[in-house]
Amino acid sequence: MRLNKILTLSAVSAFFALAATNIAIADDDSDDARGRNAPYAIGLWGDMPYSDAQALKGVPNLIADMNRQDLAFTIHDGDLKAGSGTPGSVTPTTCSDAMYLQALGFFAALKAPAMFTPGDNDWTDCDRPANGGFSSRERLDHQRKVFFDTPFSLGQKRMRQEVQTAALCLGVNGAVPCVENRRWTHGRVTYVTLNVQGSCNNLCDTAPDPAEFAARNLANIAWLRESFRFAAARQSAAVMIIAQANPGWDATDGTRAPLRDPKTLVETDGQLDGFKDYLLALRDEVVAFRKPVAYVHGDSHYHRIDKPFLDAAGRRLENFTRVETFGDNQANGNNDVNWLKVTVDPRSREVFSYEAQIVPANRVAVPAP
């Protein structure tokens, strides 16, 4: 217990010390003015830490690895902890306030602007007894205050973002702004975060909340459509969307995602479907935009880059790429605590190219040479 308090205080101290002394504001407009077509690199990660080993060693190693590279910004696609708390852990593994403060410490340690979108383990699953039995709405309200109380990113260097400020979501006390939904442009690429969750998007698990889901789902679709209009008006070369959930794209891979008819996008596995209307809207926008769209998610803990999205006639959407980040795989210690480097070149045909970054200090099965 004493060690847990020390770790929490350490994270808080690190965060506020950096906030007071080291934070600079990234002027994205001036960057555009210097060279809107210049290539740059970003870092993608998520679904971690899931254990003491990852919180104390794996994630600090990963952050140090990202800090050694010249990144324009980083994005964590949700899940700051495992799905349930770990009895006897020395780091916070339930949905206590200390867990979010630990995450703030991690983001504050990143030199580049640090973006984040919530994950189901961070709020929808917090009502599980093993997570502390919290109200999921209250935990999301808390995250909105901790991570999204300004229009700026996290990290030692801050970047201004556009925020969905309309009161379209539901909190404990009624309608609230969906401030976790964000948008920014770097170079000629538009980036969008959306609060789309695993665990049926809050329609299943310990305490389903259909009213919260319905409000947030409509808000997500509105923000998605508005962001594509924004990208088209700005003549963006590409769009990257970042969310937590793997919504399932077709009738394969049922061990890692919901199964659905790829033409109708109706879920076929008998589970409650929290994604169909959202995916239909996404498909419409991808087809209309015509330029490259990258969809980044975590949730199913299997790093892959593929093209699983089909149109209503069963034809592959050539301009759409699904990108799943690394995530904890069967509690194998630091074995999967790695990240993905994306080179963004608005002048290239596909705009995005991807390179897995296996953190040398986190190699377990095959030690680094």
N, C-alpha and C positions, 0 to 999 in steps of 0.2 A: 504493500500500500504506500509506503514511504517513497519507494522508487518511482511509482506511478505519479505521485505528486511532484517529485523532482523533475520528471520528464515533462509533465504538463507545464510547470513553471518555466522550464527551459525553453519550450516551444513558444510560450507567450513572450518571454523576454526577448527571444531572437526576433520574433515578428515585430514587436514594437520598437526595438532598437533599430531594425532596418527601416521601419516606417519613418522613424524620426531622422535618420541620418543618410541613408543610401538611396532613397527612392527618387528617380528622375521621371519626367513625363516624356513619353515618346510622341513626337510631333509627326503624325503620319502624313499630313498634308505636305509638309516640307520634304519628307522622304519621297513622296510622289513627284514633287517638283524637281527633285534631283535626278530622277530616272524611273518613270513608271513601269518601264519594261525590264528593269534590271532583275536578274534572278536572285533568289534568296532561299534560305532553308528554315524550316520550322520543325519542332519536335512534338510527337504525339505519344501519349501514354495514358494509362488508366487501370482500373480494377486492382488497386494496390494502395497501401499495404494491407495484407490479409493475415499477418501474424507478427509476433514480436521480432522474429528474424528479419522480416521485410521492413518493419518500421525502424529497427535499430541499425540495420546494416544494408539491406538491399536497396531501399529507396534512397538513403543518403548516397550510396554508391552511384545510383542512377542519376541523381541530381548533379553530382560532381562530374559525371560523364557528359551530361548535357551542357554544363557550364564551361566545359573545355572546348566546346564548339561554338561557332559564330551563328547563333540562331536569332531570327527576327522575333520569334515568340514561341511559347509552348502551350499545348492544350491537353488537359486531363479530362477524359470523357466519362468521368463519374465512377462511383464506388470507392470511397475512402477507407473502407473496411470490408471484412468478410460479411456474409449474409447473416451470421449469428455471432454473438460474443463468445470469446474463448475463456472458459473458467481458469482462473489462476494466471492470466496474462499480466505482464508488468507494464505494457503499454495499453492505452484505452482501446477496447475492441467492441464495446457496446455503443449505443447512440447517445452517450453522455456528452455534456458540453466539452469535456476534455478531448474527446476525439476530434471535434472540429477545430479546436485550438492546435492540436497536433498537426492537422492538415495545413492550417495557416502558417505554421512554422516551416513546413516543407515548401509551400509556395513562396514564402518570403526568402528562402535560400536560393531561389532561381534568379539568375542575373537578368535574363530576358523577361519581357512581359509574360505573365502566366495567366492563361485563361482556364476556366473550369466550368463544367456543367454537371448538375447533380446526378447521382445514381440511385437506384432503388435501395441498395444497402444503406444509403445515407438518410433515407426518409420513409419510403413506402413500407419497408420491412422493419422499421423501428418499433412497430407495435408488437412484434414477436416477443414473447416472454424472455427469450435468450438474448434479446437486444435491450432489455430494460422495460419493455411494455409501455413505450411512449406513444403519444398521439402522433400519427404520421403527419397530419396537417401542422401540428405545433412544431415538429422538427423541421419541416420545410420552411415555415415562417422564420424559425431560428436561423437556418442557413441563409435565407434572404438577407437577414441582418448582418450575419458574420461575413459572408463572401460577396454580397451584391448590394451593399449600401451606398455605393457611389457608381458613377458611370465609367469608372476606370477598372482596368484589369488588376490582378494581383502581380506579385513579382517585384524585384528591386527596381525595375524600370517599368513605369505604368504606361498603358496605351488606352486612350479614350475609346469607348464603345457606344454604339447606339443601343438603347434599352427599350423593351416593350413596356411602356409605362401605363397603358390602359388597364383598368381594374377588371380584368377578365378571368383571373384565377380565383380559387377559393382558399382562404386561410381559416384559422380557428374562428375568427369573428366575422366571417363573410368575405365579400369580394375584395381582392387585393391585386395590385399590379404584378405581372409576371416578370419581375425584374431579372430573373435568371436567364431569360431569353434575350440574346444579344446579337449584335451584328457589327462587323468592322470591315474595312477594306484596306488591304496592304498591297502596294503596287496596283495591279489591275485585276486583283482577285477579291471576291466578296466571301466572307466567312460568316457562318450563322450557327448559333447554338440554340438547341431546343430541349425542353424538359420532357423527354420521351423515355419511359421507364420499363424495365423488365418487370417480372411478376405481373404479367397481363396489363401493365400500365396502370396499376392500382385497382384492377377489377377482380383480383383474386388474392390469395394468401390469407394471413391471419385476420385482417379487418378490412375487407374491400370497401372502397368509397366511390360508388358510381357517380355521385354528384360532383366530387372533386375531379374525377376523370373527365366527365363531360365538359366541364368548364375549361379545364386545361387543354383538352384535345382541340376544342374550337379555337382556343387562343394560339395553340401551336400551328394549326392550319392557317390561321390568319397571318401569323408572323412569317410562316413559310412562303405564302403567296406574296406578301408585301416585299419580302427579301428578294424574290426573283424579279419582281417589278423594278426594285431598286437596282439590281445587278444589270438588268437590261437597259435601264435609263442611263446608267453610268458606263455602259459598254464594257462591262467586266469581261475578262478573257475566260473566266471560269468561276464556279461556285464550289465551296466546300462546306458541308453541313456536318455538325458534330452533335451527337446525342448518345445516351447510354445504351438504350435497348437494342438488342438484335430482334427485330420484329418478325423475322422469317420472311423469305422471299419466294419460296417455291415448295414443291412437294418432297424435297430431299433433306437429309441432315437433321432428322427429328431428334437426335440426341443433343443438339446444340441450339435449336431454335424452333419456334412454332412452325407447323406445316400449313401451307396454304396453296390454293389453286393459283398458279402464276398468272393466269389470264384474268380471272375475276378478282383476285387478291382476297378471296374469302378464306378464312382459316378452316382447315378440314380435320383437325385433330380432336375436336370435341371440347376444346378449352374456350373460355371466354376470350373474345377477340377485341383487344384494345388498340388495334393498329389499322384495320381495313380502310376506314375513311381517310386517315392520315396518309396511307400508302397510295390511295387513289389520287389524292391531291398532289403528292410528291411526283407520281408518274406523269400527271398532266403537265406539271411545271418543267420536269426534265425534258420531255418531248418538245415543249414550246421553246425552251431556252436554246436547245440544239448544241450549245458549246459544252465542254467537259464539266461534269458534276461529280465530285467525290463525296461519298457518304461515309463518315467515320463513326464507328461505334465500338463498344466493348461488350460486356454482358456475358457472352458465351465462352470467353477465355480461350480463344483459338486464333492466333494471328494468321490472317489470310487477306489476300487482295484478289478480287474476282469480279465477275459481271453477272450477278444472278437475277437482275431485274428484267422482266419481259413486258411487252405491250399487250394489249387486249387480244391481239391476233397470235400471240405466242412468239413474237420476234424479239430478239435480244436488243435492249437499249444500248447502242454502241457508245454513247457519250456518258454512260453512268458506270462508276466504279465503286464497289463496296470495299472499305478498308477497315479491317478489325485489328485493334491494337492487341499487344500482349496482355495477359492477365494470369493470375494465379491458376496453376493447373494441378489439381489433386494434391494441394498442400506440399509441394516439393521444395519447400524452403525458398531460396532465392533463385531457383532454377528458371523461372519465367519472368523475373524482374528486369525487363528490357524495354526498349523504346523504339520508335520508328522515326527515322529522319526523312522528311519530304523536301525535295528540291522543287521550288516553284519558279518556273520560267514562262512568263506570259507570252514570250515570243515563240515558244515551241507548240507543236500541234496538240499535244495532250496536256500540256501545262504542268502536270504533276508527275514526278518520278519518285520512287520509293526505295529506301535502303534500310533494312533491319539493323538496329544497333544492339548487338549482344554485349552487355556491359562486362568487360573482362573480369572485374572483381566479383561478379555474381555468377560466373560459370561454376557449375557443380558437377555435372556428369563427366564433362571433359574439361579439365583445368586449362586455363590460358597458357600458351607456350611461353 
